């Protein structure tokens, strides 16, 4: 291997290690988030509240789009990601009400 290929391999290894750590952070963060949304779903079910709150969801999407812009992340991607999470949370909330 040439020196430049070795250097590239080392840089790649470092980037991949960071990506692996960040993936772990994402998984644990989502796990913590869903613990709270499960508790919200149970609370809503106990008090006959609707599983969905469109006003809050819209506020959260707008907030996340702003955060994404600040973080140099595509706001459309952030919006799709949050919409996916919201849909999953609503499903969980509906299950609590069954």
N, C-alpha and C positions, 0 to 999 in steps of 0.2 A: 504494500500500500504506500501511496505517496503521502507526504506530510499533510497536504491539503485534504486528502481523503480521510486521514486519521483525525485531523482537526474537525472536519465536517461530521464524522462519526461521533466524536466527543460532544460536539454542540447538539447533535440530534439526541444523544443519550440524555443530556441535561434538559432539553425541552420536553422529552417524553416523561422524564421523572416529574417535572413540574405539572405536566398534564395529568399524570396519574394522581398526584396529590390533590389537584383541583377537582378531579372527578370524585375523589373520596369526599371532599368538602361538599360538593353538590349533592351527593347521595345522602350524607348525614344531615345536611340542611333541609333537603326535601323530607326526610324522615321526621325531623323535628317539626317542620311546617305541618305535615299531615297529622301529627299527634294533636296539634292545636285545632286543626280543622275538624278532626273527629270529635273533639270535645265540643266545638261549636255546633256540629250536627246533632249531637245528643241533646245539647241545651235547646236548640231550635225544636227538636222533636218533643221534648218534655213540655214546651210552652206553646205548641201548635203554631210555630212560626214557619213561614215558607222556606223551602230549602235553598232558594235562590234570592239574591238581593241585587237586582240589576243596577241600581244606583251605585252601590258600593263597588260592584264589578267594573262599572264604567270609570269610576274614580281611580280604582287600582290600575286599570289598564293605562289610563292617561299618566298616572304617576310612574309606572314602569317604563313607559315610552320616554318620559323625561330622563329617568335614571339611565336608560340605555343610551340615550344621546350623550349624556355626560360621560358615560363609560366607553364611548366609541364603539358601541354595539349597535347593530342595525335595529332600529325601533320596531320595524315590522316583524323581525324575528322574535324580539322580546314580546310583542303583542301576541303572536301565534303561540309562543311558549306559555304565557300566562293564560290564554284562552284554553289551552289544553289542560292546564292544572285546574282551572276553574271548573271545567266540564267534569273532571274526575271528582273534585270536591262535591259538586252538586249531586253526582251519582251516589257518593257516600252518604250525603245528607238525606237523600230519598230513601236509602236503605234503612236509615235510622227511623224514618217515619213509617216504615212498613210494619 
